[in-house]
């Protein structure tokens, strides 16, 4: 694998299997570890509409030697630095209750149990994050679409309950996310909306990259959505 790898469901499983073996070498067979996949990795293993992700966000519950195991696997398989990380625990979409609402995915090497966040809880996390330049909104719509196709549709009440379970209150969600999920679930035109928002996300990312080249160090998590909104309005006025 090269340093510019993208993760698919298949090679992600291979990396996790190798990680379990390396962790077992360092700790033996009696020391367990647990990883809860969230974000793009959780979408990847639970749904078919997303075929890749660039890194693996997770809650990692293991001895300190797990860091060494992650680095060793990264070096061996030529993975990018931070290929498996828990950086998201410092973001607003993190909740310690994610572990409570996670579900079993697979066990690797007899020592590593991997779990995932899925369905309404994954939607709740994506809505809390609400990044216009990532896959957050298109992922929400993709999950809604695929759950409907499986004959197990998510309801507004299920999503609202998940938000409250993770973040205490529906009012904790960004206003844009509340308005969006209400509109999307009312119309249920998931196919068209998925393509629309995916294109919007691509354009927002491109605009943000250009902006950051011109104004390095200005963008942060608090102002990024406002910057994207202003850039979009400016483009529309120029047409």
Backbone as numpy.savetxt, mean C-alpha at the origin, in Angstrom:
# Nx Ny Nz CAx CAy CAz Cx Cy Cz
18.10 -10.95 -9.99 17.26 -9.75 -9.99 18.13 -8.51 -9.99
17.71 -7.49 -10.67 18.49 -6.26 -10.75 18.02 -5.26 -9.71
18.79 -4.19 -9.56 18.48 -3.19 -8.54 17.22 -2.42 -8.84
16.76 -2.44 -10.09 15.54 -1.72 -10.44 14.35 -2.68 -10.53
14.37 -3.72 -9.73 13.33 -4.75 -9.73 11.96 -4.16 -9.38
10.95 -4.73 -9.98 9.59 -4.52 -9.51 9.13 -5.86 -8.95
8.31 -5.82 -7.92 7.83 -7.04 -7.29 6.52 -7.47 -7.91
6.44 -8.73 -8.29 5.20 -9.37 -8.67 4.83 -10.33 -7.55
3.65 -10.91 -7.64 3.24 -11.85 -6.60 4.21 -13.03 -6.54
4.68 -13.47 -7.71 5.54 -14.65 -7.76 6.93 -14.36 -7.17
7.56 -13.26 -7.61 8.90 -13.04 -7.08 8.87 -12.52 -5.64
7.75 -11.93 -5.22 7.62 -11.53 -3.82 7.61 -12.78 -2.93
6.86 -13.79 -3.32 6.86 -15.04 -2.57 8.26 -15.64 -2.51
9.00 -15.58 -3.60 10.37 -16.12 -3.64 11.27 -15.35 -2.67
11.11 -14.03 -2.61 11.91 -13.22 -1.70 11.57 -13.53 -0.24
10.29 -13.68 0.05 9.87 -13.99 1.42 10.34 -15.38 1.84
10.33 -16.31 0.91 10.82 -17.66 1.20 12.31 -17.62 1.53
13.05 -16.85 0.73 14.49 -16.74 0.98 14.75 -16.02 2.31
13.91 -15.03 2.62 14.04 -14.31 3.88 13.83 -15.25 5.07
12.84 -16.12 4.97 12.58 -17.08 6.05 13.78 -17.98 6.27
14.40 -18.44 5.21 15.57 -19.31 5.33 16.74 -18.58 5.98
16.93 -17.33 5.60 18.03 -16.55 6.16 17.78 -16.26 7.64
16.53 -15.93 7.97 16.17 -15.66 9.36 16.37 -16.92 10.21
16.01 -18.07 9.66 16.16 -19.33 10.37 17.64 -19.66 10.60
18.48 -19.31 9.64 19.93 -19.52 9.83 20.45 -18.72 11.02
19.93 -17.52 11.19 20.41 -16.64 12.24 19.83 -16.98 13.61
18.62 -17.56 13.63 17.90 -17.73 14.89 17.54 -19.16 15.25
17.69 -20.08 14.29 17.25 -21.44 14.55 15.78 -21.61 14.25
15.26 -22.76 14.57 13.87 -23.09 14.18 12.85 -22.74 15.25
13.29 -22.29 16.42 12.36 -22.07 17.52 12.02 -20.59 17.72
12.58 -19.72 16.89 12.30 -18.29 17.01 11.40 -17.86 15.85
10.13 -17.57 16.11 9.20 -17.20 15.03 9.31 -15.73 14.66
8.77 -15.42 13.50 8.70 -14.03 13.04 7.36 -13.84 12.32
6.89 -12.61 12.32 5.61 -12.30 11.67 5.74 -11.01 10.87
5.22 -11.04 9.67 5.20 -9.87 8.80 3.77 -9.67 8.32
3.29 -8.44 8.40 1.96 -8.10 7.89 2.14 -7.18 6.70
1.78 -7.65 5.52 1.90 -6.86 4.30 0.78 -5.83 4.23
1.15 -4.61 3.87 0.13 -3.57 3.68 0.43 -2.87 2.34
-0.36 -1.87 2.01 -0.11 -1.08 0.81 -0.11 -1.88 -0.47
0.81 -1.53 -1.38 0.85 -2.17 -2.69 1.10 -3.65 -2.62
1.91 -4.10 -1.66 2.19 -5.53 -1.53 0.93 -6.29 -1.14
0.11 -5.70 -0.27 -1.15 -6.33 0.13 -2.12 -6.39 -1.05
-2.16 -5.34 -1.84 -3.00 -5.35 -3.04 -2.52 -6.45 -3.99
-1.22 -6.54 -4.13 -0.61 -7.49 -5.06 -1.00 -8.93 -4.74
-0.95 -9.32 -3.47 -1.19 -10.72 -3.13 -2.67 -11.05 -3.00
-3.52 -10.02 -2.89 -4.94 -10.28 -2.70 -5.80 -10.05 -3.93
-5.29 -9.27 -4.90 -6.11 -8.88 -6.04 -5.35 -9.02 -7.35
-6.09 -9.08 -8.44 -5.49 -9.32 -9.74 -5.27 -8.09 -10.58
-5.85 -6.95 -10.20 -5.76 -5.76 -11.06 -4.41 -5.08 -10.96
-3.68 -5.34 -9.91 -2.35 -4.73 -9.70 -1.32 -5.82 -9.93
-0.39 -5.63 -10.86 0.55 -6.70 -11.18 1.96 -6.45 -10.68
2.17 -5.30 -10.01 3.52 -5.06 -9.50 3.51 -3.96 -8.45
4.58 -3.93 -7.66 4.84 -2.84 -6.73 6.35 -2.66 -6.65
6.80 -1.50 -6.22 8.23 -1.21 -6.24 8.94 -1.49 -4.93
8.18 -1.55 -3.83 8.77 -1.95 -2.57 7.70 -2.64 -1.73
8.09 -3.16 -0.59 7.18 -3.96 0.22 7.03 -3.29 1.58
5.88 -2.67 1.81 5.58 -2.05 3.10 4.99 -3.10 4.03
5.43 -3.11 5.26 4.97 -4.15 6.17 5.13 -3.74 7.63
4.33 -4.38 8.48 4.57 -4.37 9.91 5.44 -5.59 10.19
6.58 -5.39 10.82 7.53 -6.48 11.06 7.62 -6.75 12.55
7.26 -7.97 12.93 7.34 -8.39 14.33 8.32 -9.55 14.42
9.53 -9.23 14.80 10.59 -10.24 14.81 11.74 -9.74 15.65
12.68 -10.63 15.94 13.88 -10.23 16.67 14.71 -9.27 15.82
15.64 -8.59 16.45 16.43 -7.58 15.76 17.24 -8.16 14.60
17.48 -9.46 14.63 18.25 -10.09 13.54 17.49 -10.11 12.22
16.20 -9.79 12.26 15.43 -9.72 11.01 16.03 -8.65 10.09
16.54 -7.57 10.67 17.16 -6.53 9.85 18.35 -7.10 9.08
19.14 -7.90 9.77 20.29 -8.53 9.10 19.83 -9.47 8.00
18.78 -10.23 8.29 18.26 -11.16 7.28 17.75 -10.41 6.05
17.07 -9.29 6.27 16.55 -8.48 5.16 17.71 -7.96 4.32
18.76 -7.45 4.96 19.91 -6.93 4.23 20.63 -8.04 3.45
20.77 -9.19 4.06 21.46 -10.30 3.40 20.69 -10.76 2.16
19.38 -10.88 2.29 18.56 -11.29 1.14 18.61 -10.22 0.06
18.58 -8.96 0.48 18.68 -7.87 -0.49 19.96 -7.92 -1.29
21.07 -8.15 -0.58 22.37 -8.24 -1.27 22.43 -9.46 -2.18
21.96 -10.58 -1.67 22.05 -11.83 -2.43 21.20 -11.78 -3.70
19.99 -11.20 -3.57 19.06 -11.20 -4.70 19.09 -9.89 -5.48
20.04 -9.02 -5.09 20.23 -7.73 -5.77 18.94 -6.90 -5.75
18.36 -6.82 -4.58 17.15 -6.04 -4.39 17.52 -4.62 -3.99
16.64 -3.65 -4.23 16.95 -2.27 -3.84 16.99 -2.14 -2.32
17.74 -1.18 -1.83 17.77 -0.90 -0.39 16.36 -0.58 0.09
16.00 -1.12 1.23 14.67 -0.88 1.76 13.59 -1.66 1.05
13.97 -2.76 0.42 12.99 -3.54 -0.35 11.84 -4.02 0.53
12.14 -4.32 1.79 11.12 -4.63 2.79 11.32 -3.67 3.94
10.31 -2.85 4.23 10.50 -1.81 5.22 9.21 -1.54 5.99
9.37 -0.89 7.13 8.22 -0.51 7.95 8.12 1.00 8.08
8.61 1.72 7.08 8.59 3.18 7.11 7.18 3.74 7.25
6.19 3.01 6.72 4.82 3.53 6.74 4.30 3.68 8.17
4.94 3.03 9.15 4.46 3.15 10.53 4.60 4.57 11.05
5.31 5.42 10.30 5.44 6.82 10.68 4.47 7.72 9.93
3.55 7.10 9.17 2.58 7.88 8.40 1.21 7.84 9.07
0.32 8.70 8.60 -1.00 8.79 9.22 -1.89 7.58 8.94
-1.55 6.78 7.94 -2.37 5.61 7.63 -2.08 4.42 8.55
-1.02 4.52 9.35 -0.68 3.43 10.25 -1.60 3.44 11.47
-1.97 2.24 11.90 -2.68 2.05 13.15 -2.17 0.76 13.78
-1.90 0.75 15.08 -1.45 -0.49 15.72 -2.51 -1.58 15.67
-3.74 -1.22 15.34 -4.82 -2.21 15.26 -4.81 -2.99 13.95
-3.90 -2.62 13.04 -3.80 -3.36 11.78 -3.53 -4.84 12.03
-2.74 -5.15 13.04 -2.43 -6.55 13.34 -3.70 -7.30 13.69
-4.57 -6.66 14.43 -5.82 -7.29 14.86 -6.71 -7.64 13.68
-6.67 -6.81 12.64 -7.58 -7.01 11.50 -6.88 -7.60 10.28
-5.65 -8.07 10.46 -4.95 -8.72 9.36 -5.40 -10.17 9.24
-5.05 -10.78 8.09 -5.46 -12.16 7.82 -4.25 -12.98 7.36
-4.30 -14.26 7.66 -3.22 -15.17 7.28 -3.05 -15.22 5.77
-1.80 -15.17 5.31 -1.49 -15.33 3.89 -0.73 -16.64 3.64
0.50 -16.73 4.15 1.30 -17.93 3.96 2.33 -18.05 5.08
2.84 -19.26 5.24 3.96 -19.49 6.15 5.17 -19.93 5.33
6.31 -19.34 5.62 7.53 -19.65 4.88 8.58 -20.21 5.84
9.21 -21.30 5.42 10.34 -21.85 6.15 10.04 -22.24 7.58
8.80 -22.50 7.90 8.37 -22.94 9.23 8.54 -21.88 10.32
9.14 -20.75 10.01 9.39 -19.74 11.05 8.75 -18.38 10.75
8.44 -18.12 9.49 7.94 -16.81 9.11 6.48 -16.88 8.69
5.61 -16.29 9.50 4.20 -16.19 9.13 3.95 -14.83 8.49
3.37 -14.85 7.31 3.05 -13.62 6.59 1.54 -13.44 6.58
1.11 -12.27 6.96 -0.30 -11.91 6.98 -0.50 -10.69 6.08
-1.73 -10.38 5.76 -2.01 -9.20 4.94 -3.22 -8.46 5.47
-3.28 -7.20 5.09 -4.49 -6.41 5.28 -5.24 -6.43 3.95
-6.55 -6.67 3.99 -7.30 -6.77 2.74 -8.69 -6.17 2.89
-9.41 -6.18 1.76 -10.81 -5.75 1.70 -11.02 -4.37 2.33
-12.03 -4.24 3.21 -12.41 -2.92 3.70 -11.30 -2.27 4.52
-10.44 -3.06 5.14 -9.37 -2.47 5.94 -8.26 -1.90 5.06
-8.03 -2.53 3.95 -7.07 -1.99 2.98 -7.64 -0.72 2.35
-8.93 -0.72 2.05 -9.59 0.49 1.54 -9.48 1.62 2.56
-9.73 1.31 3.83 -9.66 2.33 4.88 -8.28 2.95 4.94
-7.23 2.12 4.84 -5.86 2.63 4.87 -5.58 3.53 3.67
-6.03 3.09 2.50 -5.80 3.86 1.28 -6.52 5.21 1.35
-7.72 5.21 1.92 -8.48 6.46 2.04 -7.81 7.40 3.04
-7.28 6.85 4.12 -6.60 7.69 5.10 -5.35 8.33 4.48
-4.63 7.56 3.68 -3.44 8.10 3.01 -3.85 9.11 1.94
-4.72 8.70 1.03 -5.33 9.59 0.05 -4.35 10.34 -0.85
-3.23 9.72 -1.20 -2.23 10.42 -2.02 -2.66 10.45 -3.48
-2.70 11.63 -4.03 -3.16 11.81 -5.41 -2.09 11.43 -6.43
-0.84 11.27 -5.99 0.26 10.99 -6.91 0.73 9.55 -6.82
0.08 8.75 -5.98 0.39 7.33 -5.85 -0.79 6.54 -6.40
-0.90 5.25 -5.99 -1.99 4.40 -6.47 -3.15 4.32 -5.48
-3.19 5.22 -4.50 -4.16 5.07 -3.43 -5.61 5.01 -3.93
-5.99 5.98 -4.75 -7.39 6.05 -5.17 -7.73 4.97 -6.19
-6.85 4.74 -7.14 -7.11 3.68 -8.11 -7.13 2.32 -7.43
-6.31 2.13 -6.40 -6.35 0.87 -5.65 -7.70 0.70 -4.95
-8.22 1.76 -4.36 -9.54 1.68 -3.72 -10.59 1.22 -4.72
-10.59 1.85 -5.89 -11.59 1.51 -6.91 -11.36 0.10 -7.43
-10.11 -0.28 -7.61 -9.80 -1.63 -8.06 -10.28 -2.68 -7.08
-10.10 -2.43 -5.79 -10.57 -3.37 -4.76 -12.09 -3.47 -4.79
-12.76 -2.33 -4.87 -14.23 -2.33 -4.94 -14.72 -3.12 -6.15
-14.07 -2.90 -7.29 -14.46 -3.59 -8.52 -14.26 -5.10 -8.39
-13.10 -5.50 -7.89 -12.82 -6.93 -7.83 -13.66 -7.64 -6.78
-13.92 -6.97 -5.67 -14.81 -7.58 -4.67 -16.22 -7.79 -5.24
-16.66 -6.83 -6.04 -17.97 -6.97 -6.67 -17.97 -8.12 -7.66
-16.90 -8.24 -8.45 -16.80 -9.32 -9.42 -16.77 -10.69 -8.74
-16.24 -10.75 -7.54 -16.17 -12.01 -6.80 -17.50 -12.37 -6.14
-18.45 -11.47 -6.23 -19.73 -11.70 -5.57 -19.69 -11.40 -4.08
-18.66 -10.66 -3.65 -18.51 -10.28 -2.24 -18.28 -8.78 -2.15
-19.26 -7.99 -2.61 -19.05 -6.54 -2.67 -18.91 -5.91 -1.28
-18.12 -4.86 -1.23 -17.99 -4.08 -0.01 -19.10 -3.03 0.03
-19.65 -2.81 1.20 -20.66 -1.77 1.36 -20.03 -0.55 2.01
-20.73 0.56 1.90 -20.25 1.79 2.54 -20.13 1.59 4.05
-21.09 0.88 4.63 -21.06 0.66 6.07 -19.87 -0.19 6.50
-19.50 -1.18 5.67 -18.33 -2.00 5.98 -17.07 -1.15 6.00
-16.95 -0.27 5.03 -15.76 0.60 4.95 -15.74 1.59 6.11
-16.90 2.15 6.42 -16.99 3.10 7.53 -16.62 2.43 8.85
-17.09 1.20 9.04 -16.76 0.45 10.25 -15.26 0.19 10.34
-14.64 -0.17 9.20 -13.20 -0.42 9.18 -12.43 0.85 9.54
-12.85 1.99 8.99 -12.20 3.26 9.31 -12.29 3.54 10.81
-13.46 3.34 11.38 -13.65 3.58 12.82 -12.84 2.60 13.66
-12.76 1.35 13.22 -11.98 0.35 13.96 -10.50 0.69 13.98
-10.01 1.22 12.87 -8.57 1.54 12.78 -8.24 2.91 13.34
-9.12 3.90 13.10 -8.77 5.29 13.38 -9.75 6.00 14.32
-10.68 5.23 14.90 -11.62 5.71 15.92 -12.84 6.45 15.38
-12.68 7.19 14.30 -13.80 8.01 13.84 -13.74 8.21 12.33
-14.89 8.21 11.69 -14.99 8.52 10.26 -14.48 9.92 9.98
-14.63 10.82 10.95 -14.20 12.20 10.76 -12.69 12.36 10.70
-11.95 11.30 11.04 -10.49 11.36 10.96 -10.01 11.30 9.50
-10.86 10.79 8.59 -10.46 10.73 7.18 -10.33 12.12 6.58
-9.40 12.30 5.62 -9.36 13.57 4.88 -10.70 13.82 4.19
-11.12 15.07 4.12 -12.41 15.40 3.53 -12.49 14.94 2.08
-11.39 15.08 1.34 -11.38 14.64 -0.06 -11.67 13.15 -0.17
-11.14 12.36 0.76 -11.36 10.90 0.72 -12.80 10.56 1.04
-13.38 11.27 1.99 -14.79 11.01 2.35 -15.70 11.31 1.17
-15.45 12.43 0.52 -16.28 12.81 -0.63 -16.10 11.83 -1.78
-14.85 11.40 -2.00 -14.56 10.51 -3.11 -15.23 9.15 -2.93
-15.08 8.53 -1.76 -15.65 7.19 -1.57 -17.17 7.23 -1.63
-17.76 8.31 -1.17 -19.22 8.46 -1.25 -19.67 8.52 -2.70
-18.97 9.31 -3.50 -19.32 9.45 -4.92 -19.07 8.16 -5.69
-17.92 7.54 -5.46 -17.57 6.32 -6.19 -18.56 5.20 -5.91
-18.94 5.04 -4.65 -19.83 3.94 -4.30 -21.28 4.22 -4.70
-21.60 5.47 -4.88 -22.93 5.81 -5.36 -23.07 5.47 -6.84
-22.05 5.78 -7.63 -22.12 5.56 -9.08 -21.82 4.12 -9.48
-20.87 3.47 -8.78 -20.47 2.08 -9.04 -20.00 1.86 -10.48
-19.48 2.89 -11.12 -18.91 2.74 -12.47 -17.42 2.46 -12.33
-17.11 1.31 -11.73 -15.76 1.05 -11.29 -14.76 0.93 -12.44
-15.17 0.34 -13.53 -14.25 0.14 -14.66 -13.77 1.48 -15.20
-14.72 2.35 -15.52 -14.36 3.66 -16.08 -13.63 4.52 -15.05
-14.08 4.46 -13.80 -13.46 5.28 -12.76 -12.03 4.83 -12.48
-11.77 3.54 -12.55 -10.42 3.04 -12.33 -9.46 3.65 -13.34
-9.82 3.60 -14.62 -8.95 4.16 -15.66 -8.79 5.66 -15.50
-9.88 6.33 -15.14 -9.84 7.78 -14.97 -8.87 8.19 -13.85
-9.01 7.54 -12.70 -8.16 7.93 -11.57 -6.73 7.45 -11.75
-6.54 6.32 -12.42 -5.17 5.86 -12.67 -4.44 6.86 -13.57
-5.13 7.37 -14.59 -4.53 8.39 -15.45 -4.26 9.68 -14.67
-5.21 10.05 -13.80 -5.02 11.24 -12.98 -3.78 11.11 -12.09
-3.58 9.92 -11.54 -2.43 9.69 -10.67 -1.12 9.78 -11.44
-1.12 9.23 -12.65 0.10 9.31 -13.47 0.45 10.77 -13.78
-0.57 11.54 -14.18 -0.33 12.94 -14.52 0.11 13.74 -13.29
-0.50 13.44 -12.14 -0.14 14.14 -10.91 1.31 13.85 -10.53
1.73 12.61 -10.70 3.10 12.24 -10.38 4.09 12.96 -11.30
3.77 13.01 -12.59 4.64 13.70 -13.54 4.75 15.19 -13.21
3.61 15.80 -12.88 3.61 17.22 -12.53 4.41 17.49 -11.27
4.28 16.58 -10.31 5.00 16.74 -9.05 6.50 16.59 -9.25
6.91 15.67 -10.09 8.35 15.50 -10.39 8.92 16.78 -11.01
8.18 17.35 -11.97 8.62 18.60 -12.60 8.70 19.73 -11.58
7.71 19.82 -10.70 7.67 20.87 -9.68 8.87 20.74 -8.74
9.16 19.49 -8.32 10.26 19.28 -7.37 11.63 19.57 -7.99
11.73 19.42 -9.33 12.97 19.80 -10.00 13.17 21.31 -9.95
12.08 22.05 -10.10 12.15 23.51 -10.10 12.26 24.07 -8.68
11.59 23.42 -7.73 11.54 23.92 -6.36 11.91 22.81 -5.37
13.16 22.40 -5.35 13.57 21.30 -4.47 13.39 21.66 -2.99
12.90 20.69 -2.23 12.76 20.87 -0.79 11.48 21.54 -0.35
10.63 21.94 -1.29 9.39 22.63 -0.93 8.30 21.64 -0.54
8.23 20.52 -1.23 7.14 19.57 -1.04 7.31 18.77 0.24
6.20 18.60 0.97 6.18 17.71 2.13 4.80 17.05 2.22
4.66 16.15 3.17 3.40 15.40 3.26 2.20 16.28 3.57
2.43 17.43 4.19 1.31 18.30 4.55 0.81 19.14 3.38
1.70 19.47 2.44 1.28 20.38 1.36 1.19 19.74 -0.01
1.57 18.44 -0.12 1.70 17.84 -1.45 0.39 17.82 -2.21
-0.72 17.50 -1.54 -2.00 17.46 -2.26 -2.43 18.85 -2.72
-2.16 19.87 -1.91 -2.48 21.24 -2.31 -1.63 21.66 -3.51
-0.36 21.27 -3.51 0.51 21.59 -4.64 -0.02 20.94 -5.91
-0.37 19.66 -5.83 -0.89 18.95 -7.00 -2.18 19.59 -7.49
-3.04 19.97 -6.57 -4.31 20.61 -6.95 -4.05 21.93 -7.67
-3.10 22.72 -7.16 -2.78 24.00 -7.80 -2.16 23.79 -9.19
-1.31 22.78 -9.31 -0.69 22.49 -10.61 -1.75 22.06 -11.61
-2.72 21.27 -11.16 -3.80 20.83 -12.04 -4.65 22.01 -12.49
-4.99 22.90 -11.56 -5.79 24.07 -11.90 -5.07 24.98 -12.89
-3.76 25.09 -12.71 -2.96 25.94 -13.60 -2.96 25.36 -15.03
-2.83 24.04 -15.12 -2.84 23.41 -16.44 -4.18 23.61 -17.13
-5.27 23.49 -16.37 -6.59 23.65 -16.95 -6.83 25.08 -17.41
-6.27 26.05 -16.68 -6.41 27.44 -17.09 -5.60 27.77 -18.34
-4.52 27.02 -18.55 -3.66 27.27 -19.71 -4.24 26.67 -21.00
-5.21 25.81 -20.88 -5.78 25.18 -22.08 -6.68 26.16 -22.85
